[in-house]
Amino acid sequence: MLSSIVKAKGTGKRGTASAVSPASSHLRLCINKSFPAGQGDLSMFRGWKVAASLAVVLAVTGCYGYKYNQVKGMTASGSAFDKALFTEYQNESKSEFLQGNNQSSDLWAEKASQAAAGKAPQPTAVSDWQLPSAIGTEVTSMRQRLMTLLDKGCQNTAPVEMAKAQMGYDCFAEQTRVQENFQPDDIAACRTKFLTNIAKAEKSCAPKKAEAPMKPKDFLVFFDWDKYNLTPDALKIISDAVTAAKAAGAKTIKVTGFTDTSGSPAYNQALSERRAQSVAAQMIKLGIPATSIVTLGRGQNDLLVPTADNVREAQNRRASIGFPSVGASSDGRQFVHIDVVN
């Protein structure tokens, strides 16, 4: 009976061809697919009995295992994700092939082939696996995490991590299905691969926190001792401060004057107010509405350089400009200081 699987031997003259049965054709196809070119012809087997025995083996195995040979020499095209996914599935197909797990090898080879063509396969549906009930919930959750990121386009942001996560999911589901579920080390490796890479992908794809508005450049203008008039350098710096205020979209501008500790506190209070008013007047000339400016004198308080009383210190004779509508200052007040500097 086995002889009929391979071929029906002819009874004609010597040299006439024998009739080849459909089973024999299928056998040739399986052998040719299972081995590299030049190694898959029936002529490699000595005798029809060997070939017939192989036919029975192939019939039992379903002719699995040949697809890895089709993809191992492929070069992937498409996106970075397609290429990374191809590498993952190709490597997994090879691993299963070398272990003799031909059906699993073919499954991953088929997915590798799709990825190589630039058509990334989806993570296998949970319903396609025959899973133990205790595993089904975990596999469902894993796939949901994957699909959430794929729907967001994270495969474009983190292609390698997403490809590894998808392979980790697929191999975990495949290893835990009812027909398998006997290789705890492989199951653990697949789970770890998924969890490690899905976490990396989620981090890469997380919405970026909105950056705080940049603090406008600080400026500081110094005054001569006992003066509130503006020097040419001060005028230039105030002009720069006005430009910064407009760029920041400041709705309210707070101008504060200061003095050093020489002179009486009352005198210094009045002088600091005049310094603030002098800066404000120049800002109005440069286009800042007067209604947007608030002036304030701090006298000899809030010294830039701490000194004893009755000490002349140029660094303390200054004016500052704050924008209450732009962020918060480093000391917690609800305005950013822009110090006008010469």
Phi, psi and omega per residue, in radians:
M1 nan -0.647 -3.133
L2 -1.077 -0.536 -3.126
S3 -1.113 -0.533 -3.135
S4 -1.241 -0.387 3.115
I5 -1.218 -0.658 -3.090
V6 -1.496 -0.981 3.084
K7 -2.858 2.691 3.036
A8 -1.644 1.919 -3.037
K9 -1.156 2.371 -3.125
G10 -1.373 2.787 -3.133
T11 -1.968 0.185 -3.089
G12 -1.372 -2.856 -3.107
K13 -1.218 2.825 3.109
R14 -1.025 2.327 3.104
G15 1.687 -0.161 3.098
T16 -1.362 2.580 -3.089
A17 -1.258 2.539 3.065
S18 -1.525 2.604 3.108
A19 -1.310 2.238 -3.125
V20 -1.707 2.215 -3.094
S21 -1.348 2.831 3.050
P22 -1.001 -0.647 3.127
A23 -1.094 -0.678 3.115
S24 -1.148 -0.691 3.097
S25 -1.064 -0.745 3.109
H26 -1.089 -0.689 3.119
L27 -1.076 -0.811 3.111
R28 -1.015 -0.764 -3.128
L29 -1.041 -0.811 -3.119
C30 -1.116 -0.735 -3.138
I31 -1.150 -0.778 -3.127
N32 -1.119 -0.584 3.104
K33 -1.333 -0.463 -3.037
S34 -1.477 -0.283 -3.086
F35 -2.238 2.686 3.107
P36 -1.048 2.833 -3.114
A37 -0.955 2.393 3.118
G38 1.539 -0.129 -3.118
Q39 -2.077 0.131 -2.989
G40 -2.045 0.422 3.141
D41 -1.681 2.625 3.133
L42 -1.055 -0.362 -3.115
S43 -1.127 -0.299 3.123
M44 -1.242 -0.335 3.122
F45 -1.640 2.376 -3.125
R46 -1.635 1.801 3.059
G47 1.775 2.489 -3.092
W48 -1.209 -0.414 -3.136
K49 -1.153 -0.704 3.095
V50 -1.114 -0.781 3.134
A51 -1.099 -0.692 3.141
A52 -1.144 -0.706 3.109
S53 -1.096 -0.707 3.103
L54 -1.112 -0.612 3.120
A55 -1.061 -0.705 3.117
V56 -1.127 -0.743 3.129
V57 -1.067 -0.798 -3.129
L58 -1.146 -0.604 3.112
A59 -1.137 -0.656 3.140
V60 -1.239 -0.740 -3.092
T61 -1.390 -0.205 -3.139
G62 1.349 0.287 3.115
C63 1.047 0.759 3.089
Y64 -1.524 2.827 2.984
G65 1.775 -0.115 -3.094
Y66 -1.488 -0.301 -3.009
K67 -1.237 -0.484 3.107
Y68 -1.061 -0.697 3.124
N69 -1.093 -0.407 3.125
Q70 -1.373 -0.528 -3.048
V71 -1.782 -0.243 -3.023
K72 -1.165 -0.383 3.118
G73 -1.812 0.112 -3.104
M74 -1.276 2.696 2.976
T75 -2.038 2.216 -3.058
A76 -1.374 2.558 3.006
S77 -2.069 -3.078 3.103
G78 1.631 -2.726 -3.050
S79 -1.341 3.018 3.075
A80 -1.074 -0.611 3.106
F81 -1.181 -0.767 3.095
D82 -0.980 -0.802 -3.091
K83 -1.171 -0.728 3.127
A84 -1.160 -0.687 3.132
L85 -1.161 -0.694 3.084
F86 -1.017 -0.816 -3.132
T87 -1.055 -0.748 -3.130
E88 -1.101 -0.860 -3.106
Y89 -1.208 -0.649 3.113
Q90 -1.097 -0.785 3.134
N91 -1.112 -0.695 3.138
E92 -1.194 -0.662 3.086
S93 -1.081 -0.743 3.123
K94 -1.098 -0.775 -3.125
S95 -1.036 -0.807 3.136
E96 -1.173 -0.665 3.132
F97 -1.067 -0.788 -3.120
L98 -1.195 -0.418 3.084
Q99 -1.515 -0.067 -3.120
G100 1.450 0.177 3.103
N101 -1.553 1.291 -2.947
N102 -1.178 -0.624 -3.140
Q103 -1.133 -0.760 3.092
S104 -1.159 -0.683 3.116
S105 -1.029 -0.742 3.133
D106 -1.145 -0.654 3.131
L107 -1.044 -0.841 -3.122
W108 -1.261 -0.560 3.094
A109 -1.129 -0.675 3.115
E110 -1.104 -0.724 3.109
K111 -1.211 -0.633 3.080
A112 -1.083 -0.694 3.132
S113 -1.092 -0.730 3.109
Q114 -1.106 -0.784 -3.138
A115 -1.125 -0.666 -3.138
A116 -1.086 -0.529 3.136
A117 -1.468 0.081 -3.131
G118 1.406 0.342 3.140
K119 -2.134 1.365 -3.048
A120 -0.974 2.172 3.107
P121 -1.259 2.641 3.083
Q122 -1.312 2.730 2.975
P123 -1.005 2.365 -3.072
T124 -0.970 2.372 -3.138
A125 -1.098 2.498 -3.135
V126 -1.025 -0.637 -3.106
S127 -1.166 -0.285 3.134
D128 -1.386 -0.226 3.124
W129 -1.790 2.527 3.017
Q130 -1.667 1.636 -2.961
L131 -1.836 2.555 2.975
P132 -1.081 2.556 -3.077
S133 -1.021 -0.579 -3.118
A134 -1.199 -0.387 -3.101
I135 -1.681 -0.474 -3.037
G136 -0.955 -0.718 -3.121
T137 -1.123 -0.748 -3.141
E138 -1.139 -0.759 -3.138
V139 -1.121 -0.705 3.106
T140 -1.063 -0.770 3.124
S141 -1.112 -0.715 3.124
M142 -1.063 -0.789 -3.110
R143 -1.169 -0.649 3.115
Q144 -1.075 -0.718 3.102
R145 -1.090 -0.733 3.110
L146 -1.090 -0.852 -3.067
M147 -1.149 -0.592 3.095
T148 -1.049 -0.778 3.141
L149 -1.254 -0.668 3.110
L150 -1.108 -0.703 3.123
D151 -1.132 -0.505 3.113
K152 -1.446 -0.117 -3.117
G153 1.434 0.369 -3.080
C154 -1.194 -0.287 3.068
Q155 -1.129 -0.328 3.076
N156 -1.495 -0.479 3.139
T157 -1.476 -0.719 -3.106
A158 -2.322 1.205 -3.022
P159 -1.093 -0.741 -3.094
V160 -1.190 -0.811 -3.131
E161 -1.109 -0.706 3.130
M162 -1.157 -0.683 3.116
A163 -1.131 -0.751 3.130
K164 -1.158 -0.674 3.113
A165 -1.124 -0.729 3.134
Q166 -1.134 -0.732 3.094
M167 -1.134 -0.685 3.097
G168 -1.064 -0.740 3.097
Y169 -1.099 -0.895 -3.067
D170 -1.083 -0.758 -3.109
C171 -1.249 -0.558 3.082
F172 -1.116 -0.812 3.132
A173 -1.106 -0.732 -3.116
E174 -1.159 -0.669 -3.110
Q175 -1.294 -0.431 -3.077
T176 -1.723 -0.019 3.127
R177 -1.121 2.822 -3.038
V178 -0.987 -0.673 -3.081
Q179 -1.197 -0.371 -3.127
E180 -1.918 -1.940 3.013
N181 0.973 0.657 3.116
F182 -2.308 0.188 -3.133
Q183 -2.148 1.414 -3.047
P184 -1.025 -0.604 3.137
D185 -1.166 -0.744 3.116
D186 -1.157 -0.695 3.119
I187 -1.076 -0.793 -3.141
A188 -1.121 -0.690 3.141
A189 -1.127 -0.707 3.126
C190 -1.162 -0.738 3.129
R191 -1.097 -0.787 3.133
T192 -1.085 -0.721 3.129
K193 -1.062 -0.751 3.115
F194 -1.134 -0.934 -3.034
L195 -1.084 -0.698 -3.133
T196 -1.117 -0.823 -3.025
N197 -1.432 -0.518 3.092
I198 -1.204 -0.606 3.097
A199 -1.147 -0.728 3.099
K200 -1.107 -0.735 -3.128
A201 -1.159 -0.724 3.120
E202 -1.090 -0.671 3.112
K203 -1.161 -0.747 -3.135
S204 -1.141 -0.547 -3.055
C205 -1.699 -0.012 -3.140
A206 -1.113 2.504 3.121
P207 -1.010 2.362 3.123
K208 -1.311 2.410 3.093
K209 -1.162 2.406 3.121
A210 -1.101 2.274 -3.138
E211 -1.273 2.430 3.094
A212 -1.150 2.546 3.108
P213 -0.968 2.414 3.133
M214 -1.114 2.352 3.096
K215 -1.177 2.254 3.118
P216 -1.020 2.673 -3.129
K217 -1.059 2.391 3.116
D218 -1.352 2.454 3.091
F219 -2.283 2.710 3.065
L220 -2.586 2.276 3.069
V221 -1.977 2.312 3.097
F222 -1.705 2.588 3.084
F223 -1.955 2.624 3.001
D224 -1.165 2.824 -3.107
W225 -1.069 2.295 3.084
D226 1.073 0.479 -3.135
K227 -2.182 2.738 3.020
Y228 -2.291 0.078 3.076
N229 -1.342 2.754 -3.049
L230 -1.779 2.313 3.099
T231 -1.394 2.877 3.077
P232 -0.964 -0.696 3.108
D233 -1.112 -0.694 3.129
A234 -1.120 -0.681 3.124
L235 -1.063 -0.704 3.132
K236 -1.138 -0.756 -3.118
I237 -1.183 -0.682 3.097
I238 -1.096 -0.656 3.085
S239 -1.052 -0.738 3.095
D240 -1.117 -0.662 3.127
A241 -1.139 -0.682 3.103
V242 -1.094 -0.749 3.101
T243 -1.038 -0.748 3.125
A244 -1.138 -0.683 3.136
A245 -1.102 -0.733 3.127
K246 -1.161 -0.720 3.138
A247 -1.134 -0.588 3.136
A248 -1.379 -0.167 -3.121
G249 1.194 0.576 -3.102
A250 -1.125 2.244 3.111
K251 -1.583 -0.525 3.120
T252 -2.289 2.395 -3.132
I253 -2.130 2.238 -3.115
K254 -1.934 2.073 -3.131
V255 -1.881 2.175 -3.083
T256 -2.146 2.273 3.117
G257 -1.788 2.652 -3.118
F258 -2.428 2.803 3.062
T259 -2.332 3.031 2.973
D260 -1.546 -2.960 -3.034
T261 -1.632 0.023 3.084
S262 -1.290 2.418 -3.092
G263 1.644 2.996 -3.102
S264 -1.378 2.708 3.106
P265 -1.011 -0.693 -3.122
A266 -1.140 -0.785 3.131
Y267 -1.078 -0.777 -3.117
N268 -1.138 -0.570 3.093
Q269 -1.089 -0.821 -3.137
A270 -1.125 -0.688 -3.140
L271 -1.145 -0.696 3.140
S272 -1.129 -0.615 3.109
E273 -1.178 -0.704 3.119
R274 -1.136 -0.645 3.094
R275 -1.104 -0.744 3.105
A276 -1.092 -0.744 -3.137
Q277 -1.157 -0.586 3.122
S278 -1.136 -0.763 3.110
V279 -1.152 -0.741 -3.128
A280 -1.080 -0.716 -3.137
A281 -1.065 -0.710 3.123
Q282 -1.173 -0.646 3.121
M283 -1.152 -0.640 3.091
I284 -1.110 -0.712 3.099
K285 -1.053 -0.507 -3.092
L286 -1.615 0.169 2.998
G287 1.880 0.033 3.085
I288 -1.448 2.196 3.136
P289 -1.049 2.403 3.141
A290 -1.054 -0.547 -3.120
T291 -1.234 -0.209 -3.140
S292 -1.609 -0.122 -3.022
I293 -1.885 2.307 3.032
V294 -2.064 2.250 -3.140
T295 -1.861 2.636 -3.084
L296 -2.651 2.435 3.056
G297 -1.942 2.309 3.124
R298 -1.920 0.071 3.102
G299 1.012 -2.369 -3.120
Q300 -1.649 0.305 3.060
N301 -1.484 2.892 3.103
D302 0.933 0.923 -3.135
L303 -1.129 2.376 3.051
L304 -1.245 -0.669 3.074
V305 -2.095 1.949 -3.121
P306 -1.060 2.303 3.112
T307 -2.465 2.955 3.009
A308 -1.329 3.078 3.121
D309 -1.227 2.650 3.096
N310 1.065 0.689 3.100
V311 -2.022 2.232 3.063
R312 -1.434 2.118 -3.142
E313 -2.415 1.954 -3.065
A314 -1.027 -0.587 -3.108
Q315 -1.143 -0.392 -3.125
N316 -1.572 -0.178 3.121
R317 -1.623 1.574 -2.952
R318 -2.606 3.056 2.995
A319 -2.393 2.544 3.099
S320 -2.191 2.745 3.138
I321 -2.210 2.181 3.116
G322 -2.023 2.588 3.118
F323 -1.991 1.668 -3.115
P324 -1.015 -0.447 -3.071
S325 -1.551 0.067 -3.101
V326 -2.145 1.634 3.012
G327 1.174 -2.751 -3.134
A328 -2.325 2.593 -3.136
S329 -1.361 2.900 -3.089
S330 -1.128 -0.381 -3.138
D331 -1.640 0.186 3.037
G332 1.643 -0.179 3.120
R333 -1.240 2.624 -3.037
Q334 -1.466 0.897 2.978
F335 -2.794 2.714 3.113
V336 -1.749 2.258 3.100
H337 -1.399 2.293 2.877
I338 -2.031 1.937 -3.131
D339 -1.582 2.271 -3.138
V340 -1.472 2.094 -2.992
V341 -2.057 2.455 2.973
N342 -1.879 nan nan
